[in-house]
Amino acid sequence: MKLLLDENLSRRIVPFIQDLYPSSTQVTFIGMEQLDDIAIRQYAIENDFVIVTKDADFYEMDLLYGQPPKIIWIKTGNKSKAATIKTLRDHILEIEHALLISDHACIEIL
């Protein structure tokens, strides 16, 4: 599973999750930091990414348009880069189960 981190998540997270989520990236690395969420969503669909975000925008688009893409919604508030890395690493089994095995559109991590 490869992740596309939204603008609200640090690009510096990417190297620390590559072993668990190969080919993951952040919107800045693909030149999409100034684009709207619809363009980012479309990129995720076309390139088979799971979107990781801290806000409700992508979840609301999934409700409106359906999936793909799948969403990891991190609802832990404003945490450090290290805390976000730990969250993504510690919850990998839950994420895989929810999105890959149970085929949920979104997993919320509190």
C-alpha positions as CSV (number, residue, x, y, z in Angstrom):
1,M,0.0,0.0,0.0
2,K,1.5,3.4,-1.0
3,L,0.4,6.5,0.8
4,L,0.0,10.1,-0.6
5,L,0.4,12.5,2.3
6,D,-1.7,15.6,2.2
7,E,-0.2,19.1,2.4
8,N,-1.1,19.2,6.1
9,L,1.4,16.5,6.8
10,S,5.1,17.1,6.7
11,R,7.0,15.8,3.7
12,R,9.8,14.9,6.1
13,I,7.6,11.9,7.2
14,V,8.1,10.1,3.9
15,P,11.6,8.6,4.5
16,F,10.6,7.2,7.8
17,I,7.6,5.2,6.5
18,Q,9.0,3.9,3.2
19,D,9.9,0.5,4.6
20,L,6.3,-0.1,5.6
21,Y,4.6,1.9,2.9
22,P,6.9,1.6,-0.2
23,S,6.6,4.2,-2.9
24,S,4.7,6.6,-0.6
25,T,5.1,10.4,-1.2
26,Q,3.8,13.7,-0.2
27,V,2.0,16.3,-2.4
28,T,5.0,18.6,-2.4
29,F,7.3,16.0,-3.9
30,I,5.0,15.6,-6.9
31,G,4.5,19.3,-7.4
32,M,0.9,19.4,-6.2
33,E,1.2,21.6,-3.1
34,Q,-0.7,24.5,-4.8
35,L,-3.4,22.4,-6.3
36,D,-6.9,21.9,-4.9
37,D,-8.1,18.7,-3.2
38,I,-10.0,17.5,-6.3
39,A,-6.8,17.4,-8.3
40,I,-5.0,15.6,-5.5
41,R,-7.8,13.1,-5.2
42,Q,-7.7,12.4,-9.0
43,Y,-4.0,11.9,-8.9
44,A,-4.4,9.4,-6.0
45,I,-7.1,7.5,-8.0
46,E,-4.9,7.4,-11.2
47,N,-1.8,6.3,-9.4
48,D,-3.3,3.9,-6.8
49,F,-2.5,5.9,-3.7
50,V,-4.2,5.9,-0.3
51,I,-4.6,9.5,0.9
52,V,-3.4,10.4,4.4
53,T,-4.8,13.6,5.8
54,K,-5.6,15.4,9.0
55,D,-8.8,17.1,7.8
56,A,-12.3,16.0,6.6
57,D,-12.1,17.2,3.0
58,F,-11.1,13.9,1.3
59,Y,-13.5,11.9,3.5
60,E,-16.4,14.2,2.5
61,M,-15.4,13.9,-1.2
62,D,-15.5,10.1,-0.8
63,L,-19.0,10.4,0.6
64,L,-20.0,12.5,-2.4
65,Y,-18.2,10.7,-5.2
66,G,-17.4,7.2,-3.7
67,Q,-14.1,5.5,-3.7
68,P,-11.4,5.1,-4.7
69,P,-9.3,6.6,-3.3
70,K,-9.2,5.2,0.2
71,I,-8.4,7.5,3.1
72,I,-6.4,7.4,6.3
73,W,-7.8,10.2,8.4
74,I,-5.4,11.1,11.3
75,K,-7.5,12.8,14.0
76,T,-4.8,13.1,16.6
77,G,-4.6,16.9,16.4
78,N,-1.5,18.9,15.9
79,K,1.3,16.4,16.7
80,S,4.9,16.4,15.9
81,K,6.4,14.8,12.9
82,A,7.7,12.0,15.1
83,A,4.3,11.4,16.6
84,T,2.7,11.2,13.1
85,I,5.4,8.7,12.0
86,K,4.8,6.6,15.1
87,T,1.0,6.7,14.5
88,L,1.4,5.4,10.9
89,R,3.9,2.8,11.9
90,D,2.0,1.6,15.0
91,H,-1.3,1.3,13.3
92,I,-0.2,-0.5,10.1
93,L,-2.1,-3.7,10.9
94,E,-5.3,-1.8,11.7
95,I,-4.8,0.2,8.5
96,E,-4.2,-2.8,6.3
97,H,-7.1,-4.7,7.9
98,A,-9.6,-1.8,7.4
99,L,-8.6,-0.7,3.9
100,L,-7.4,-4.0,2.3
101,I,-9.1,-6.8,4.0
102,S,-12.4,-5.2,5.1
103,D,-12.4,-2.8,2.1
104,H,-13.5,0.2,4.1
105,A,-13.3,3.6,2.3
106,C,-11.7,5.3,5.3
107,I,-10.0,4.6,8.6
108,E,-10.0,7.2,11.3
109,I,-7.0,7.1,13.6
110,L,-7.7,8.8,16.9
